[in-house]
Amino acid sequence: MPAMYKVRPLHSAGVLPGQLPTCMYPVPNLHRTAGTAAPPPPQEEVDPSLQALESRQEEILKRLYELKSAVDGLSKMIQTPDADFDVTNIIQTDEFSPLTANGADLDLMLGKDYGALKDVVINANPSLPPLSLLVIHSLLCERYKILSAVHTHSSVKSVPENLLKCFGEQTKKQPRHEYQLGFTLIWKDVPKPQMKFSIQTMCPIEGEGNIARFLFSLFGQKYNAVTSTLIDSWVDTAIFQLKEGSSKERGAVLRSMNAALGKSSWLVGNELTVADVVAWCALRQTGTANTAPANVQKWMKCCENLAPFSSVMKLLK
């Protein structure tokens, strides 16, 4: 039967006539012959993004290695006997001088001005008297010959009688030039206490805590960096949390004070500092003294056994 469709052969190439092929399709030999070099392998192109990723990974591994080395060094440092120390040991090694000893060089602290008495002038609002400054004034009177005075500014209509006599009966018994320091308190309508000791040249020091720090420095006591930092911290805590903070903040501060006073007689170390003065006044002014914990109550009684504190107690009645 004849075919319906005629198809031309597809494998005629490479097949000799009359010879039967041993394979269906002949393929040229791809193996190299002896003495010929192998063809070079095809070179693959490197993706730039992949190369950037590899570089970033190497950089991260390098940083991790450096961080691990630093952590290992810190762990060895912490495990040494002298690394884990208690700052209270440093505080107690401070050289505290009694407040009744010789004071600071007033010429060095306040500047030397020939022929004039060094005057510290403080403006304060009678609606919120800075009790800590009055306590420090009494302490300074035990150290220096102070000429004290109280005045009323025209911005204030009336001042209670006890505030007008907060320095006691001031009777001038000696000539002005025989005093070491002048201390003038002016009841004035100001938002916060202000102090100057060089009326014409200096910018006023503002804030009860800042003024208390400066006045207390006139006692000439020296502290190391740790003690000075703790004192400043307690002063700020007393002003901003005890005196001006919420009831929750006051409760937290009282707990901290109770813990600190369980280790020492005073807030910082074994001697009275400005931190004790400011904190005691803040507790008395806010009326939280009666609800204070046991250690705080004991500390407050120690403060009130000192004459400068007991004299200020009269202003609170």
Sequence and secondary structure as in RCSB ss.txt:
>XXXX:A:sequence
MPAMYKVRPLHSAGVLPGQLPTCMYPVPNLHRTAGTAAPPPPQEEVDPSLQALESRQEEILKRLYELKSAVDGLS
KMIQTPDADFDVTNIIQTDEFSPLTANGADLDLMLGKDYGALKDVVINANPSLPPLSLLVIHSLLCERYKILSAV
HTHSSVKSVPENLLKCFGEQTKKQPRHEYQLGFTLIWKDVPKPQMKFSIQTMCPIEGEGNIARFLFSLFGQKYNA
VTSTLIDSWVDTAIFQLKEGSSKERGAVLRSMNAALGKSSWLVGNELTVADVVAWCALRQTGTANTAPANVQKWM
KCCENLAPFSSVMKLLK
>XXXX:A:secstr
   SS    S  TT  TT   SSSS     S  TT            HHHHHHHHHHHHHHHHHHHHHHHHHHHH
HHHTSTTTS  HHHHHHTS    TTS    HHHHH   TTS  EEEEEE TTS  HHHHHHHHHHHTTS EEEEE
EE TT S   HHHHTTT      S GGG SEEEEEEE   SS EEESSTTT   EESHHHHHHHHHHTT     H
HHHHHHHHHHHHIIIIIISS HHHHHHHHHHHHHHHTTSSSSSTTS  HHHHHHHHHHHHHT GGG  HHHHHHH
HHHHTSHHHHHHHGGG 
